[in-house]
């Protein structure tokens, strides 16, 4: 579902670099090593990002200069570390002796925290590079807030009770956090909400100006303002306190902050670096809505160019394969044989694409594309893992559904999502082709939580995007990059939310 506030996937980390340089011979002079770090932003080539200092006459340098870089889960961040033996004071690298390089991703480093790799030159080992990582983003605290209100009244409807929710906005009117929606009350007492301290301060560390806005929920999305007030973020630390509402139909309308607690929180990196592994399953729509694969008009047609299914799987898989140990599962839904079938376990994103192509030769397209079977299938896997290992921080499941049609079983899919929200699991849905996908867009709407037979989602676990919206703006590769970035941005927050809900701490 759509995130209310800035995702927590961008985390500033600090890299500490050391090396062990091999002697060319017993008579070799001691080198003056320098390490140069290159990154590879999307759409550009390799470019220099930072340098360590030069150390003198040492084979085992421990560089003092730390390299700060923003880690983003939703991007594949390629890095290259080149080691030089400096021969002069020149800034130009061509004036120095090239020792060798290490190439990896930032994910490779943060997963293990202490990363080591051979420094290679033309296939020959020239030493070893050691990189340790530290989270320096100061995202370790959040504020747990309990709000209530009294004397709320809808404009012109004095005898109609509102369905209120409360928004916390930045000075730029960006949504920071939103309470749960309550029904039919003028004196709501909302469940507690948590706000990361980083969202309450500006870049200088000063507390921000905030706006509290209280609304009556309307199904058409045009919610009615019940009142608002401006506060200083520092005031959220002082409870109890009251804030009279302006622009309200009731002169007595008040927002109360009844409780405020500062809590230390674990970060996404805490879990990933302590061994949490992602288990990713791609579920592919094999209904006849795709068209006959033998015809060029089919969404499954294997022509000269890759299909949208292949582009989307490759874009998402390239980013997350470091977190899955390069292992993926592939299953189909909507085929004539069964609601869900042909689950395959493959290595690498090339394995996923090749398995998909092989399936096209052996599967008959079906007529009914129900979304609940793949969700229930992965949910069963998550339940089995919990039964086997108990509550732990080692496993989190990611289901990526690729479909070309509207949901045929909205009620059952809603039920499956609600049940999955209690499990270590997130769901990404990619709309393939020209369908409008109105039912998927409605499912993703999270102003009012999904409900089924009185049960509601425990947390947000669903992200949806229509691939054509990105392909209309970019070429195939760039479209895939932005699709993956959009869909994956909230996964760190969802994983942390699950661990927090179940009171699971990272392994020491």
N, C-alpha and C positions, 0 to 999 in steps of 0.2 A: 504494500500500500504506500501511498505517497507520504514522504516524510514531512513532518511539520517544520522542522528546523534543520540547520546545517548538519550534514552527516558527520560522523566522527571518524570517517575513514582517512582524512588528511591529518597526519600526525607528524610533528617535527621530531626527527631522530638525529642523533649525533654518531658519526662513525669514527672509531679510533683505529688507526692503521699501524701495523708493524710488519716486519719482513725478516726473512732469513735468506740471505743471498749466498749462492754457492761460489766457492773458489774455482777459478778457471785452472789454476795450478798452484802449487805450494809457493811459487814466487810472485803470485799476483799481488799488486798493491791493494791496499784497502780502498773500497769505493766511497764516493760521496753521494749517497742515494737520495733520490727525490721521487715522490709518487705523484702522478698527475691523474686526476679523476675526470672521466668523460661520461656524459649522459647522452641519451638518444631520444629527445622529445618526439612525439608522434608527428609525422609529416616532415621531419628534418633529418639530417644526417648526424653523425657523431659530432659533438662539440665539447670543448673543454668546459668543465664545471668548476673545478677547484684544484688547488695544489697544496701539498704539505710543504713544510720547510725543507731545506737541504740539510742533511746531517753529514758530518765530516768523519772520514776515516773509520767507517764502521760497517761490519758485515750483517749485523742484526739490529737495524734501526727500529727505535720506538718513537714514531713521529708524534710531536707535541701538538701540532695543529689538528684540531678536530674538524671534520667535514659535516656541516649541518645540511640536511636535505629533508624535504617533505615526502613522507611515505603515503601513497594513495593505493588502497587495496584495489580499486576499480580500474587501475591502469597497469599495463606491463611496463615496468620501469627498468630499462636496460642500462647497465653500468659497465664501464671498462676502466681498469686500473693499470696504468702503464708505469713501469719502473725505469728510471734513468740513473746513470752514473754521471754526475755533472762534471764537465770539463772546464767550465768558465763561469763568469757571472752573467752570461747572456740569458735573457728571458726566452729566447728562441729554442725550442726543443731540438731543432736540427743541429744545434751546436753541442749537443750532449750525446753520450753513448747510450743507446737503447739496450736495456737489459732484458725486457720481456713484458708480458701482459697477463692479466686475469680478466675474463669477461663473465658476467653473471647478471642476475636481476636483483633489485633491492629486496624482493620477496625472499630470495635464496638466503640473504643475510639475516633478515629479521626473524625468519622461522627458527634458525638455530642460535641466534644471538652472538655466537662466536664462530665465525665462518673462516675456513681456511681452504686454500687452493694453491696448486702449483703455478708458479710463474713460468710461462712457456715462451720460447723463442724458436720458431721454425721446427716445432716438434721436439725440442730439447728442453728439459727441465733446467731452469736457471735459479730456482729458489722457491720459497714459499711465502705467500701473503696471508696475513691473519687480520681479520676485520671484526671488531666487536661493535655492538650497537647499543645505544642508550636512548630511551624515550625521554626527551627534554621538553615535551609539549605542555607540561603543567596542567594536564587534563585529569588530574587525579581526584578532584573534589566536585561534588554536586550539592545542590540545595534542594532538600525535600520540603515542599510547601503544601500546607493545607488551607484551602480557601472556602469561604462560605459567603452568602449574600442574604440580604433581607429587603423586603418591600419592593421586589421587582414587579414591574407592570408593563404590559404591552400597550403601545400607543393606540388610543381609540378603542381599546378592548379591555375595559376595566375589570370585567367579570370573567375574562378568559385567562387561565393560568399559563405562563410561558413554559417552554422547554429550553432551559438555559444552559449555555456553556460559556466559559471564560477563556479569552485569549490574552497572552502576554506578547506584546509587540516591541520591537526595537524602535529607536527614534526615527528610523527610516521606514517604519511600518512593516518590517519583515517579521513574520510569525516566528516566535521563539518557542512557545509551548502552548498547548491547549488542554483544557480539562476534559473530563468525560462529559458527555451530554446527559443531562437529567431531564425527566419528563414531569410536566404538570405540577410545577411548584414555583412559588414566588420567594421561597426562603431556602434555596438549595444549599446543601453541604456536600461539596464535591470530594471524591477520593483524592488522595494526595498525588501530586505531580512532582517530577524531579527535573531540575534545570541545571545543566553543567555550568560551573562558574565561568568558563571561557566565554559563554554567551552573554554574561552579565558585564563583562569588561571590554573596553576597546583595546586597540593595539598598544596603547601606552600603559595599560593596566588599570586605568581609571574606570569607576563604575559608570554605566550608561544611564541615560534617561530612557524610561520605559513607559508604555501605555497599557493600561488594563482595559479591555473592551469586553462587555458582556452582551451576548446575543441570544435571541430566540431563534431556535432552529427552524428553517423552512426547507421542505423537500426539494424545491426548485433551485436551491443554492443561494438564493437572495435572502440571507438571514437578516432579521430585524434587529437593529441596534437597541439595546435596553439601557445603555449608558456607558460612559467611559471616564477614565481619570488618568492623569499623568503622575508618575511617581519616579523617584530616583532608585536605581537598583539596590543601593545601600539600605533602603527601607525594608527590603525583603528579608534582611537579617534580623529585624526587630519584630518579634511577635509576642503577644497579640497586638494588632493595630488595625485601624479602620480607614477606609478611603471612600468618602462620599462620591457618588456617581454624578457626572454632569451629562447633559443632553438626555436626561431621563424623564419619563412621563410621571415619575414619582419623586417628589422633593426629598423623600425619606430613604431613597434607595442607597444602599451602602454595600461595599465589598469589605469583607473581614478576612484578614490574614490571621488564622487561629494558631498556627504552629509553623516553625521554621527550624530545620535541622541541617547542619553541615555533615556530609557523609563522604568518606573516602571510597572511591570506586576503582574497580579493576578495568583496565583498558583491553581493547581488542588484541593489542600486541602481547599483553600479559598471557592471554589464553593461547594465541598462536605459537608463541615462543616456548610455552610449557608443554606443547605436544598436541594441541587440538588440531584435528585433521578434518578436512572437508571431504564428504562423499558426494560426488556430483553425478546425477542421472539426467540424460537428455531423453525426453519423451517426444516422439515425432508423430504428427498427424498423418495417418495413412487412409483418410477417407477419400471418397471419389470426388469431393469438392475440389480437390487439387487438380483434377483433370487427368486424362489418360497420359501416363508417363512417356508413351511413345510419340506424343504430339508436342511440337515446340511450345504450344500455349500452356502446357501443364506446368504447375509449380514444382513438380518432381522430374521434369525433363532433363536428362543428362546430355546437354549439348556442349558447345565449346566453352561456355561460361558456367561458373558454379551456380547452383540454385540458391535462392534466399535461405533455405534451410542450412546449406553448407556454409554460407557466409556468416550467418548468425552463430552457428555452433563453433566455428573457428574463432570468431572474434571473442566470444565469451570464454571458450576453452583455453585460448592462449593466455588469458589473464590468470585464470584460477588453477592451471595445471600444477603450478609450484606448490599449491596448498593441498592437492589431492594425491601427491606422489605420482603424478602423471597417469593415474588410473581413473577410468570413467565407466559408467554403465549406460547402456543404450536400450530403450524399449520403444515399441510402437503402440499406438492406440487408434482405434477406429477401423482397423483392418477387418476383413470378412471373417477371419478365423476365430478371433476372441477380442474382448474389450481391451485387454493388455496382453501382449505376447512378445516373443523373441527378445527376451532380456539378454544382452550380451555384455561381457566385461572385457574392456579393451584398454590398451596402453597408448597414451598420447592422443592428441587431438587428430592426428592423421589416422589413427586407428578408429576413432569415432566416425570420421568422414568415410573411410573405406567400408566400415560396417554398414553405414546408412546406404551406400551405393549397392552393396551386396543384397540388402533387404529388398530393394526395389525389384530385383529379379525373381524373388521368391514369394512375395506377399501380394495378395489380391486386395485391392482397395474396397473398403466397406462403405456403408451409407450413413451410419450414426457415429458422430464424434462426441462422445461423452468425456468431459474433463475430469470427473471424479475418479475413474479407475486408476490413472497414473498417480494421482495424489494419494489415494488409499494404498497403492502398491508401495510407494516410498515410505509412507507413514508406518506400514507394517514392518519394513526394514528397520526404521528408527526404533519402533517398539521392541523388536527382537534384540537389538543391540542394548537397549536399556535393561531388558530382562536378563541378558547375559552378563553385562558389566555393572549394572546399577547406575545410579545417577553419578555422572563423572563429566569431566571437561574434555574428554578425548575425542568425541565424535559429534559432528554437526552435518546434517544432510541438506543438500541443495538440489531441488528439482527444477529443471529448465524445460518448460513445455513450449513446443513450437507448433502452432495451429493456424489453419487457414479459414476457420469458420466460427460462427457464433456458438456459444455454449448451448448444448442440447439438453443439459440436465442441471439447470441453475440451482434448484433446491438441493440436490444431492451434492453438488460441488460446494455450495455454501456450507453444508454440514461437514464435508471433508476438510475444508479450510479451517473451520472452527476447531475440529478435533486435532488437526495438525498443529494448531497454534500452541498446544500444550506440549509439543514434542520438540526436540532439537532439530528444527527444520525450517527452511525458507523456500518460497515458490516464486520463480520468475516465469512470466508468460510472454512469449514473443508472438505478435500477430503477423502472419506471413500473407502477402498478397493484398488485394484491394478491398477486402471486406472492412466494414466500418468498426466491427468489434464493439458494438454498444454495450453488450452484456458484460464483457470483460472490463470496460471502463467503469461500469456501475459497480462491479465487484470490488474494484480497486479503491473506490471512493471511501475515505476513512473518516469523514466528519462524524458519521454515525456508525458505530461498529456493527459488523455483520452479526446477524442473529438467526437462530433456527430452533424452533420449539423451546424458546426461553433461554437458550444457551448463546453466549456471545464469545467473540474471539478474545483470547487471553492477551494477545499482543499482535502487532502488525507483522505479517509474514509474507504478504503478496506484493509483487511489483509487476506491472504490465507496461509494455510499449509496443507500438505498431512499427514494424521495420520500415515500411514505406515512408513514414514521416521523416526518417533519417536519410533514406535513399533519395528522397526528393530534394534534399539540400546538399548532399555530398556524393562522391563516387562510392563504389562498392566497398573499398577498404576503409575509407574515412567514415562511411555510414555504419559499418560494423564496429569501428572504434567507439563512436559516440553512442551507439546502441548499448554496447557492453558497459561503458562508463555510466550511462543512465541507470541501467538495471542493477548493477553491482554496488552502487554507491551506498545503499542502506544495509548491505549484508553485515558489515561489522557491528552496526548498531543493533540489528536484530539478533545477532549471536550473543552480544553482551546482555541484551534484554532477557534472553532465555536463561542465561547463566545466573543473572540477578534474580529472576523470578523463582528459580529453583534453588537459590542460595548455594550455587556451585562456585567454588573458588579455584583459581589456577593452581596447578601443581607447583610446589616450591622448587 
